[in-house]
């Protein structure tokens, strides 16, 4: 006969296994809740007998789940069974759902390394907090607490990317009937305001010209010089440039096909005259299928050469400069003629995103201000 006791920390700590391999205790406060003591662990479970059927659910391990929390989960389980809302599929852990369903889905949709980066982010940041919880038991408070903790160590833009990632996971769970749409824990949580508009300090026109001259003078000595030139003249992200293959360059180097990009939609990017020169040179000099071939791997590109980037910064006395700054340099130049064309060339779905890449120095602002003088003084 199973023991019936008021579950407390003192009682749980006093349980001893004698000849039995395990011992089960029924909680007097919430009889649906059971505690099973094994030689190496303590597990909370919930059992319900309803309309001639038995229902069973593992709630988690003690002390990782507290006694009050276990009672709450057991009572909710009983309510779900009796109201017909119990869904056996919702008992799969977040970790198992991601590996079994979300990962194949993400790879099939994205078809590039972006999907693998998303899975890595889930494994690194989400799994330690939410991974062992049943996907149907993750609540809005769990997600909010997770995002708040992330906000303590990363920028709001990164928190919003984690937010979007969780939204994708639970949207798939809704689509596959693991949870109902009304119980999605991400629903109703607002994204954080990103205070990152135009915070970069771009190189001046003179510094950009010096950078281009430095790269042209050092062609062939290191891949970074062709890489920086290509980024400046095309506005590509560094990951997009490094993933380019010879087969992605068409029409005598006048067209670049970006199969792997952040927006996950292939796009044909026109190459201007300077970009064409760089592309033809890269195609001529590569020894594998990539335009920036790895010197040690047979058929792989180089990784982003950050050490050389720091060297370039030092040579030009740049206090701040990253590969992504080249995208802003390109966008700012194009947007002077037509902001909508800049949006198309950067493959942005919303021009608000493009606006974040447009920078104006004091000379530009002064020239714009002079328009008032010209209008009313002449």
TADA-V621412 format. One record per run of one state. SS is the DSSP state (alpha for helix, beta for strand, coil for the rest). FROM is the first residue (numbers start at 1). TO is the last residue. If there is no record, write none. Layout:
ss;from;to
SS;FROM;TO
SS;FROM;TO
This chain:
ss;from;to
coil;1;2
beta;3;5
coil;6;8
alpha;9;14
coil;15;21
beta;22;27
coil;28;32
beta;33;38
coil;39;41
beta;42;50
coil;51;52
beta;53;62
coil;63;66
alpha;67;83
coil;84;87
alpha;88;91
coil;92;92
beta;93;93
alpha;94;110
coil;111;112
alpha;113;130
coil;131;133
beta;134;134
coil;135;139
alpha;140;151
coil;152;155
alpha;156;175
coil;176;180
alpha;181;183
coil;184;204
alpha;205;217
coil;218;222
alpha;223;234
coil;235;237
alpha;238;242
coil;243;244
beta;245;245
alpha;246;248
beta;249;250
coil;251;254
beta;255;258
coil;259;266
beta;267;270
coil;271;272
alpha;273;285
coil;286;289
beta;290;290
coil;291;292
beta;293;293
coil;294;300
beta;301;301
coil;302;305
alpha;306;316
coil;317;324
alpha;325;335
coil;336;338
alpha;339;345
coil;346;350
alpha;351;355
coil;356;361
alpha;362;377
coil;378;378
